[in-house]
Amino acid sequence: MGDSKRARLYVDSRIQGALMLRTAAYWALCLLTMTLVLVGWRIAVNPVRAAQTHFNDILFHYGPAIVVGILLLPLAVFDVLRLSNRFVGPFFRLRGAMRQLARGERVERIYFRKGDFWQEFAEEFNAVAARLEAAERALRDQRHEVPSPAGSAGGPVE
């Protein structure tokens, strides 16, 4: 039931965009910190060399690692997008179902896809929706069983 792929990977731009931006910011901060530590270490070990020489040496020795780090950033951001889809997607569906309930519409049972987070939340939502539907049905039945105030003989009130 819940094994199909989600049609949209980017479901909630506010949440998923913030997560991807945060991932890129952490990556940039990490790269900047490592560069500053390397520069500081090289200057501390060999202070008589010119700063330009230190930067050239760092680029020569660590340039390939920097390029690989730059190439891995889109992979990391995409992975965060895929991971976030596993919790944003279910809440996107729950939000829509709750809106239906709020409008008084009947809601079909919700099933999340395999691998989505909060599987038990779907069951809890389904239980609440079923209870609400049963309470509304009982209320409708109760309204139809009330005798008419005029004292007429039987029959449901319309």
KOLNU-407672 format. One record per residue: residue in three letters; x, y, z of N, C-alpha, C in turn. Coordinates in steps of 0.001 Angstrom, whole numbers, plus 524288, in hexadecimal, padded with zeros to 5 digits. Layout:
! KOLNU-407672
ATOM   residu    n_px    n_py    n_pz   ca_px   ca_py   ca_pz    c_px    c_py    c_pz
ATOM      ALA       X       Y       Z       X       Y       Z       X       Y       Z
...
***
This chain:
! KOLNU-407672
ATOM   residu    n_px    n_py    n_pz   ca_px   ca_py   ca_pz    c_px    c_py    c_pz
ATOM      MET   8032A   7FB54   80000   80000   80000   80000   80353   804E8   80000
ATOM      GLY   8074F   80515   80355   80A61   809C6   803C3   80FCE   8092A   8017E
ATOM      ASP   8105E   8061E   7FD35   8158C   80519   7FB0A   816D5   80869   7F64B
ATOM      SER   8131F   80B61   7F441   81423   80E5B   7EF7E   817B3   812FA   7F09C
ATOM      LYS   81A5C   814B7   7EC88   81DD0   81945   7ED03   81A81   81E2F   7ED3B
ATOM      ARG   81C50   821F2   7F028   819A2   826F5   7F070   81AA1   829D8   7EB58
ATOM      ALA   816AC   82C46   7E934   81723   82EDC   7E41C   81AA1   833AF   7E46A
ATOM      ARG   81A57   8367B   7E8BA   81D72   83B43   7E954   8215C   83A84   7EDB4
ATOM      LEU   82632   83BCC   7ECA6   82A46   83B6F   7F09D   82A70   84065   7F3E6
ATOM      TYR   82977   844D1   7F175   8299C   849E5   7F40C   823FD   84B5B   7F562
ATOM      VAL   8223F   84A01   7FA2A   81CC7   84A77   7FBA5   81BA2   84F93   7FE7F
ATOM      ASP   81EFE   8510B   80224   81E1E   855B7   8054F   822FA   85924   804F5
ATOM      SER   822B9   85D31   801CB   8275A   86066   800C0   82970   86312   805A2
ATOM      ARG   8260F   86475   8093D   827DA   86726   80DF3   82B46   86390   81147
ATOM      ILE   82981   85EE7   8124E   82C6A   85B45   815A2   83104   858ED   812B1
ATOM      GLN   82FFE   856BA   80E1F   8342D   85425   80B3D   8383E   85809   80952
ATOM      GLY   83697   85CB0   807C0   83A4E   860B0   80619   83DDB   8624F   80A96
ATOM      ALA   83B99   862E7   80F3B   83EB9   86452   813D2   842AB   86010   8151B
ATOM      LEU   84115   85B28   814AB   844B4   856D4   815C2   8492B   856A6   811CE
ATOM      MET   847F0   85764   80CD2   84C0B   85750   808D6   84FB6   85BF4   80971
ATOM      LEU   84D89   8607C   80AA1   850C3   8651C   80B7A   8544B   8645B   8103C
ATOM      ARG   8522E   86216   81457   85541   86113   8190D   859A5   85D32   817E8
ATOM      THR   8588A   8593A   814C8   85C90   85570   81350   860F9   8581A   8105D
ATOM      ALA   85FA0   85B5D   80C98   86399   85E27   8098D   866AE   861E9   80D09
ATOM      ALA   8640B   86474   810BE   866BF   86816   81447   86A97   86529   817CB
ATOM      TYR   86901   860A4   819DC   86C8F   85D88   81D17   87133   85BA4   819E9
ATOM      TRP   8701B   85A10   81518   87458   8584A   811AA   87838   85CC2   810C4
ATOM      ALA   8764F   86167   80F84   879BD   865E2   80E8A   87CC5   8675F   81378
ATOM      LEU   87A29   86741   817EF   87CCB   8686B   81CDA   88118   8646E   81E00
ATOM      CYS   87FFF   85F8F   81CFB   883E3   85B71   81DC1   88899   85C47   81A2A
ATOM      LEU   887A6   85D61   81542   88BDC   85E41   81185   88F16   8630C   81305
ATOM      LEU   88C87   86738   8148F   88F3F   86BF3   8162C   89284   86AF3   81B16
ATOM      THR   89049   86837   81EDC   8931B   86705   823B2   897EB   863B3   822A1
ATOM      MET   89757   85FB0   81F69   89BDE   85C62   81E24   8A01C   85F8C   81B62
ATOM      THR   89E8F   862FF   817E9   8A265   86645   81528   8A542   869D2   818F7
ATOM      LEU   8A261   86C52   81C71   8A4DD   86FD0   8203C   8A871   86CD2   823FC
ATOM      VAL   8A6E3   8682B   8258E   8AA33   864F8   828F5   8AF36   86372   8261C
ATOM      LEU   8AEB6   861E5   8212E   8B35E   8607D   81E25   8B709   86527   81D77
ATOM      VAL   8B4DA   869A6   81C3D   8B813   86E58   81BA1   8BAB0   86FAC   820D2
ATOM      GLY   8B7B2   86FA6   82502   8B9E6   870D0   82A26   8BE2A   86D02   82BB5
ATOM      TRP   8BD3F   86805   82AA8   8C12E   8640A   82BF2   8C62B   864DE   828D1
ATOM      ARG   8C5AF   865DD   823D5   8CA57   8669E   82087   8CD58   86B89   82232
ATOM      ILE   8CA8B   86FA5   82397   8CD2C   87470   82552   8CFD7   87381   82A97
ATOM      ALA   8CD4C   87094   82E10   8CF99   86F7C   83330   8D479   86C10   832B9
ATOM      VAL   8D46B   86855   82F2A   8D8D7   864C5   82E7D   8DD56   8676C   82BAA
ATOM      ASN   8DC1C   86AB1   827DE   8E034   86D32   824BB   8DEE8   872FC   8241B
ATOM      PRO   8DFC3   8762A   8282E   8DE09   87B9A   82810   8E133   87F2E   8247E
ATOM      VAL   8E5B8   87D92   822BF   8E8FB   8811F   81FA7   8E771   88140   819E8
ATOM      ARG   8E452   87DAE   8182D   8E2AA   87DA2   812AF   8DE6F   881BB   811C6
ATOM      ALA   8DE03   88386   80D11   8DA03   88758   80B98   8D49F   884BD   80BA2
ATOM      ALA   8D0A6   887C4   80CE0   8CB47   885B4   80D26   8C99E   8836C   807E7
ATOM      GLN   8CB1C   885EE   80395   8C9B9   883FB   7FE5F   8CBF3   87E87   7FD7F
ATOM      THR   8D08D   87D83   7FF62   8D304   8785B   7FED7   8CFCC   87445   801C3
ATOM      HIS   8CDEE   875A1   80660   8CAA8   871FF   8096A   8C59E   870B5   80673
ATOM      PHE   8C311   874A4   80456   8BE3E   873BF   80165   8BF3A   8706B   7FC8B
ATOM      ASN   8C383   8717B   7F9C0   8C4C9   86E5A   7F521   8C5D2   868AD   7F698
ATOM      ASP   8C8A2   867D1   7FAEF   8C9A7   86278   7FCB5   8C49D   85FA5   7FE34
ATOM      ILE   8C11A   86276   800D7   8BC1A   86016   80260   8B8F2   85E9C   7FD8C
ATOM      LEU   8B8C1   86219   7F9B8   8B5EA   860D0   7F4EB   8B85B   85C2E   7F225
ATOM      PHE   8BD84   85BEA   7F220   8C02B   85791   7EF83   8BF0D   8526C   7F254
ATOM      HIS   8BF8D   8526C   7F782   8BEFD   84D92   7FA7D   8B948   84C00   7FB6D
ATOM      TYR   8B5EC   84FCD   7FC3E   8B085   84EA1   7FDBA   8AC92   8501C   7F988
ATOM      GLY   8AE45   85218   7F52C   8AABC   8538D   7F0EA   8A729   84F23   7EF29
ATOM      PRO   8A942   84A67   7EE4E   8A5C1   8461A   7ECC0   8A186   844F6   7F0CE
ATOM      ALA   8A2DD   8454C   7F5D2   89EF5   8445C   7F9EB   89AC4   84899   7F9D5
ATOM      ILE   89C5E   84D64   7F8B8   89895   851B2   7F864   894E7   850DB   7F3C7
ATOM      VAL   8970D   84F2F   7EF52   893CA   84E2B   7EAB3   88FE5   849CB   7EBD7
ATOM      VAL   891BC   84598   7EE51   88E38   84145   7EFA3   889FF   84329   7F36A
ATOM      GLY   88B81   8465F   7F734   887A3   84888   7FAD4   88390   84BC3   7F80B
ATOM      ILE   88537   84ED1   7F442   8818C   85202   7F138   87DE7   84E88   7EE00
ATOM      LEU   8800A   84A50   7EBD8   87CCA   846C2   7E8C3   878F7   843AB   7EC23
ATOM      LEU   87A43   842E3   7F11B   876D7   83FE3   7F490   87260   84321   7F6D0
ATOM      LEU   872D3   84843   7F6A1   86EB2   84B98   7F8D2   8695D   84A8C   7F64D
ATOM      PRO   868DD   84A66   7F122   863AC   84949   7EEEA   8618E   843F1   7F095
ATOM      LEU   864F8   84020   7F12F   8634A   83AF4   7F300   86124   83B4D   7F88D
ATOM      ALA   863E1   83E24   7FBF2   8620E   83EC3   8015A   85CD2   8419F   8018D
ATOM      VAL   85C49   845B8   7FE7A   8576A   848BB   7FE70   852F0   8455D   7FC54
ATOM      PHE   853F3   84261   7F840   84FEC   83EF1   7F614   84E56   83ABE   7FA04
ATOM      ASP   85227   838A9   7FCDE   850EB   834B2   800CD   84D92   836FB   80529
ATOM      VAL   84EAA   83BC4   806CC   84B72   83E5E   80ABA   845EF   83F2D   80898
ATOM      LEU   8457B   8407B   803A0   84054   8411C   80134   83D56   83BF2   8014E
ATOM      ARG   83FE5   837B8   7FFE0   83D51   83293   7FFF2   83BC5   830F7   80573
ATOM      LEU   83F45   831D3   80930   83E16   83070   80E9B   83995   833BA   810AF
ATOM      SER   839AF   838C6   80F9F   83585   83C31   81192   83042   83ABF   80F2D
ATOM      ASN   83047   838AF   80A84   82B6C   8370F   807F5   828BA   832BF   80B09
ATOM      ARG   82BC8   82FA5   80DEC   82992   82B55   810F0   82695   82D32   815BE
ATOM      PHE   82769   831FF   81787   82432   83401   81BCC   820CD   83893   81A24
ATOM      VAL   82256   83B88   8162E   81F1A   83FDB   81453   81A83   83DB9   8112D
ATOM      GLY   81B6F   839BF   80E00   81741   8376E   80AD9   812AF   8357A   80E19
ATOM      PRO   813C2   8324C   81238   80F61   83080   81574   80C56   834F2   817FD
ATOM      PHE   80F08   83900   819C8   80C27   83D56   81C2B   80931   8407C   81818
ATOM      PHE   80B18   840A6   81362   80849   84331   80F25   80311   84065   80E47
ATOM      ARG   80336   83B2D   80E45   7FE64   83822   80D92   7FACB   838BB   81246
ATOM      LEU   7FD08   8389D   81702   7F9D4   8393F   81BB7   7F729   83E92   81BD2
ATOM      ARG   7F9FC   84299   81A49   7F7C4   847DA   81A41   7F30E   84815   81699
ATOM      GLY   7F38A   845B9   8120E   7EF27   845A9   80E64   7EA78   842AE   81092
ATOM      ALA   7EB81   83E3C   81318   7E740   83B29   8155A   7E4AC   83E13   819E4
ATOM      MET   7E7C4   840CB   81D03   7E582   843D2   82158   7E21F   8484D   81F4B
ATOM      ARG   7E3BB   84A9F   81AFD   7E083   84EBA   818A2   7DB4B   84C7F   816DC
ATOM      GLN   7DB72   847C8   814A0   7D692   84540   81309   7D30E   84454   817C7
ATOM      LEU   7D559   84257   81C05   7D246   84172   820C5   7CFF6   84689   822CD
ATOM      ALA   7D302   84AB0   822C0   7D12C   84FB9   824B1   7CC99   851CB   82176
ATOM      ARG   7CC80   85075   81C64   7C82A   8521E   81903   7C37C   84E75   81971
ATOM      GLY   7C403   84A5A   81CAA   7BFB6   846B1   81D58   7BF7C   84287   81924
ATOM      GLU   7C39F   841F6   8161F   7C3BA   83E0A   811F4   7C58E   838C9   8141F
ATOM      ARG   7C411   834AD   81165   7C5DF   82F75   812DA   7CB80   82ECC   810FE
ATOM      VAL   7CEB2   82C69   81440   7D43F   82BB3   8130B   7D568   825E3   81294
ATOM      GLU   7D7F1   8247B   80E4E   7D9A9   81F13   80DA5   7DE2B   81DFB   81166
ATOM      ARG   7DEDB   818FF   812A9   7E347   81785   8160C   7E85F   8193F   8138C
ATOM      ILE   7EC01   81AE5   816C9   7F11D   81CA5   814EF   7F519   81861   815DA
ATOM      TYR   7F81B   81759   811DD   7FC89   813BF   8123C   8014E   81694   81034
ATOM      PHE   80591   81651   8132B   80A6F   818AD   81160   80D83   814B7   80E45
ATOM      ARG   81121   816A0   80B32   81464   8133F   807F6   81874   81076   80B49
ATOM      LYS   81A22   80C12   8095C   81E3F   80923   80C0B   82318   80CA6   80C74
ATOM      GLY   8254F   80CF5   81117   829E4   81033   811F0   828A8   81599   81409
ATOM      ASP   823AF   81734   813D5   82237   81C46   81607   8227D   81C07   81BFC
ATOM      PHE   823A6   8206E   81E55   823AE   820C7   82405   81E1F   8212B   82604
ATOM      TRP   81D78   8201B   82B06   81894   820BA   82DD9   81424   81D5E   82BB2
ATOM      GLN   81560   81870   82A82   8115A   814D1   828A0   80CD6   81465   82C85
ATOM      GLU   80E23   8143C   83193   80A05   813AC   8358A   8067C   81876   835CA
ATOM      PHE   8086A   81CE2   83413   80540   821A2   83409   8009A   820F7   83052
ATOM      ALA   8016B   81E4B   82BF8   7FD22   81D5F   82846   7F8DE   81A28   82AE1
ATOM      GLU   7FA65   8161F   82DD4   7F681   812DC   8307D   7F38D   815FD   8349B
ATOM      GLU   7F65B   8195C   8376E   7F3C7   81C93   83B64   7F001   82071   838D9
ATOM      PHE   7F19E   822B5   83480   7EE22   82642   831AE   7E94B   8234D   82FCE
ATOM      ASN   7EA22   81EA4   82D9A   7E5BE   81B82   82BB4   7E1ED   81A3A   8301F
ATOM      ALA   7E3FE   81928   834CC   7E09E   817F9   83945   7DD6E   81CCB   83ACD
ATOM      VAL   7DFD7   82159   83ADB   7DD11   82629   83C2D   7D8E5   8274E   83807
ATOM      ALA   7DA3C   826AB   83316   7D676   827B0   82EE0   7D1DB   823E7   82F41
ATOM      ALA   7D2E8   81EF3   83075   7CEB4   81B18   830F5   7CB39   81C66   835A2
ATOM      ARG   7CDA0   81E0F   839E2   7CA8F   81F75   83E8D   7C723   82438   83D76
ATOM      LEU   7C948   82808   83AC4   7C63E   82CB0   83965   7C1AA   82B3E   835D6
ATOM      GLU   7C2B8   827DD   83211   7BE87   8262C   82E8E   7BA4D   8233B   83186
ATOM      ALA   7BBD5   81FD8   83530   7B808   81CED   8384B   7B4D6   820A3   83BC0
ATOM      ALA   7B764   82496   83E09   7B499   82853   84158   7B0B2   82B80   83E1C
ATOM      GLU   7B23E   82D08   83962   7AEA9   82FF6   8360B   7AA13   82C8E   83459
ATOM      ARG   7AB1E   82796   83335   7A6E5   823FE   831B1   7A31F   82335   83640
ATOM      ALA   7A539   82293   83B0E   7A1E6   821E1   83FA6   79E98   826BF   8409A
ATOM      LEU   7A0E9   82B47   83FCA   79DFD   8302B   84076   79996   83091   83C77
ATOM      ARG   79AB1   82F1D   8378C   7969D   82F2D   83382   7923B   82B5E   834E8
ATOM      ASP   793C4   826AD   836A2   78FDB   822BC   83817   78C8D   8249F   83CB3
ATOM      GLN   78F12   82723   84077   78C51   82919   84513   7886D   82D56   8437E
ATOM      ARG   789EA   830AC   83FE7   78658   834D3   83E24   78191   83292   83B6F
ATOM      HIS   78249   82E3C   838AC   77DE1   82BDB   835DD   77A4F   828CF   83980
ATOM      GLU   77C03   82771   83E25   778D6   82454   841CA   775D3   827AD   845A4
ATOM      VAL   776DB   82CB2   845F5   77437   83021   849B3   76E82   830BA   84817
ATOM      PRO   76ACF   82FD4   84BBD   7653C   83080   84A62   7640D   83632   84935
ATOM      SER   7605F   836FC   845E0   75F0C   83C55   84459   75C77   83F18   848F4
ATOM      PRO   75D67   84415   84986   75B38   8470B   84DEA   7554A   84778   84DB8
ATOM      ALA   752D6   846DE   84929   74D1E   84771   848AF   74A53   842AA   84AA4
ATOM      GLY   74D2D   83E90   84C1D   74AC7   839EA   84E30   74897   8365E   849F7
ATOM      SER   74A71   836F3   84510   7488C   83394   840EE   74A62   82E09   841CE
ATOM      ALA   747E9   82A70   83F64   748FF   824E1   8403D   74DA7   82325   83D13
ATOM      GLY   7520F   82288   83FB2   756C3   82005   83D8A   758EE   82287   838A9
ATOM      GLY   75C8E   81FCE   83670   75F1E   82196   831A2   763A0   82534   832C4
ATOM      PRO   76780   824E5   82F77   76C19   82841   8303F   76AE5   82DEE   82EF2
ATOM      VAL   76D93   83149   8318C   76D09   836E1   830A6   77064   8384E   82C09
ATOM      GLU   76E53   83B7F   82890   7715E   83CFF   823F0   77292   842AB   82400
***
